Amino acid sequence: MDRGRIVLSAVAEIERENIRVQTMEGRIQKAREGKWNGGFAPYDYQLIDCKLQINEEETEAIRVIFDQYVHTDIGANGVAKYLEKYRIIQDRLFMSDYDRYLLELEEKAKK
């Protein structure tokens, strides 16, 4: 390897580290300000001005999920089926794997 490549490699490594440090400092500052650091808001929350706010419309679903999971032995898929059966949440995120698979097959058949 020639000297030019070695120098260029070293400069690139230093720049990469500077970018990493600046990114982390930005995330830390955002967290100090109470702001969300990115991605979708978790279920039961919504983003308003880069801050997480409780979504009151979804709060009851979270209570049901917790209650069913803690006080029954139906497991995660059972909770998903319960939510669907009682139309508490109608979202693929909460469907059982088998139900999600059937829905995907149905959608493929429509195409």
C-alpha positions in Angstrom: 0.0 0.0 0.0 1.4 3.4 -0.9 1.7 6.3 1.5 -1.1 8.3 -0.2 -3.6 5.5 0.5 -2.5 5.2 4.1 -2.9 8.9 4.7 -6.3 9.0 3.0 -7.4 6.0 5.0 -6.3 7.7 8.2 -8.1 10.9 7.3 -11.3 8.9 6.5 -11.1 7.1 9.8 -10.8 10.4 11.7 -13.7 11.9 9.8 -15.9 8.9 10.5 -15.2 9.1 14.2 -16.0 12.9 14.2 -19.3 12.2 12.5 -20.1 9.5 15.0 -19.3 11.8 18.0 -21.3 14.7 16.6 -24.3 12.4 15.9 -24.2 11.0 19.4 -23.9 14.5 20.9 -26.9 15.6 18.9 -29.0 12.6 20.2 -28.0 13.3 23.7 -28.9 17.0 23.4 -32.3 16.1 21.9 -32.9 13.7 24.8 -32.0 16.4 27.3 -34.6 18.6 25.6 -37.2 15.8 26.0 -37.5 15.3 22.3 -37.9 12.0 20.4 -34.7 10.7 18.8 -36.3 9.3 15.7 -38.3 6.5 14.2 -42.0 5.9 14.6 -43.7 6.8 17.8 -44.5 3.7 19.9 -48.1 2.5 20.0 -50.1 4.7 22.4 -48.0 7.7 21.7 -47.9 10.4 19.0 -45.3 12.8 17.9 -46.2 16.5 18.4 -43.4 19.0 17.9 -40.7 16.2 18.1 -42.1 15.2 21.5 -43.9 12.1 22.5 -47.5 12.7 23.7 -49.8 10.0 25.0 -52.5 9.2 22.5 -55.6 8.8 24.7 -57.5 6.9 22.0 -55.1 4.1 22.2 -54.6 4.0 26.0 -57.4 1.6 26.6 -55.9 -0.9 24.2 -52.6 -0.8 26.1 -54.5 -1.5 29.4 -56.3 -4.5 27.8 -53.0 -5.9 26.4 -51.4 -5.6 29.9 -54.4 -7.1 31.7 -54.7 -10.0 29.3 -51.0 -10.8 29.3 -50.6 -10.6 33.1 -53.9 -12.2 34.2 -54.4 -15.0 31.6 -52.2 -17.6 30.1 -53.0 -17.0 26.4 -49.6 -15.6 25.5 -48.8 -12.9 22.9 -50.6 -14.6 19.9 -53.6 -15.1 22.2 -53.6 -11.4 23.1 -53.4 -10.5 19.4 -56.4 -12.7 18.6 -58.3 -11.2 21.6 -57.7 -7.7 20.4 -58.9 -8.7 16.9 -61.9 -10.6 18.1 -63.2 -7.7 20.2 -62.1 -5.1 17.6 -59.9 -3.3 20.1 -57.0 -3.1 17.6 -57.2 -3.9 14.0 -53.6 -3.6 13.0 -51.2 -6.1 11.5 -48.7 -5.3 14.2 -51.0 -7.1 16.7 -52.1 -10.0 14.5 -50.9 -13.5 15.2 -48.3 -14.9 12.7 -50.9 -17.3 11.3 -53.5 -14.6 10.8 -51.0 -12.3 9.2 -50.0 -15.2 6.8 -53.6 -15.8 5.9 -54.2 -12.1 5.2 -51.1 -11.9 3.0 -52.3 -15.0 1.0 -55.7 -13.3 0.6 -54.1 -10.1 -0.6 -51.8 -12.0 -3.1 -54.9 -13.8 -4.5 -56.6 -10.5 -5.2 -53.7 -9.4 -7.4 
